[in-house]
Amino acid sequence: MEVSLDLCRYNAIPYMAVRNTVHVLPREMFGFSTFGIAMALIKWFPLWLVDKFLLLVANFILGNTDQVGLRRPKTGPIELKNVTGKTPVLDVGALSLIKSGEIKVMEGVKEITGNGAKFMDGQEREIDSIILATGYKSNVPTWLKGCDFFNKDGMPKTPFPNGWKAEKGLYTVGFTRRGLLGTASDAVKIARDIARQWRPNDSCSNSHVILLKET
């Protein structure tokens, strides 16, 4: 959505193909960060109740996003983030342009034509440029050999919150699929583990610490 927003601000006419469901939340609620509110509530309330609250407020502020082609998943936003790593989209202005028609939401691309694209609803448009927002995945197994700590998808086999330490001084940061909070949790545990092993008179010549961060 942010890419379409930037394009629209520079007088382009973006067509945004949305193939999957997505949670769109306001960037702020009641003057506070939406994620900040969510993380604070999780300390006191069950996850399902926090998700229900977030969706209730989001629908009040943003309206029903299904009506503009942005279908919400059945799973709540924070639960979905914990299970799949899929982060909710925070609206920074794109939704108002979608509602006004300046950003056009399409169901999906059926085929690429000689001068543009044909969409799933049968519409065909001339397109100057196509941006593939395909996401990313970990490529650790392609370059880290002789280590059984990661699965074939490049993620630690040991689930959160214990997937931060491997063997031979290898630490992993940011593979939790829990955003910055998960990364912070890993970083604190690694710092404490290194501190426990440190001895002022020990030689560090044979010590190696590798930090891997998923980007």
C-alpha angles and dihedrals in degrees: 000000000000091000091053090047092054092047091050092051088058093052098261121138105230124198109200115203109207110189100167139041117273138187113230115192131178113259090234136025120199090347095306133102111275093222090045090055091046094051091048093050093048089064090063108024137046117267095246091056093049091051091049091052093048092050092046092053092041092054090049093050102034103024126223105331091192088074092063096046099268102118117196121229118245089237116079120255099251094040089050090051091051095047103039106013090239107145121213116247114248111216113233097171106305095104094063090053090049090053091049092050096243089116110043118211115210128189094233145303116278097185144341112246132199094271105016142332141302115220130215093257091058097258116136123201137181108244127193098193137012121210115198109209094189100152124223143264137204115274097187095121090060094064108016105077130182093029123117094187096095129062125226090274091059095251128122112269090219108077127230132316093028102043097094102091130057130169132293096028096307116147129180126210127188101016094112098096086225100106124230093338091058091047090050090050091053093047094052093049092048093049091051092047092052090047091053091053096045119103119181093225097042120109113243095196093105097039120107128181120184120190117199119194123190110227 
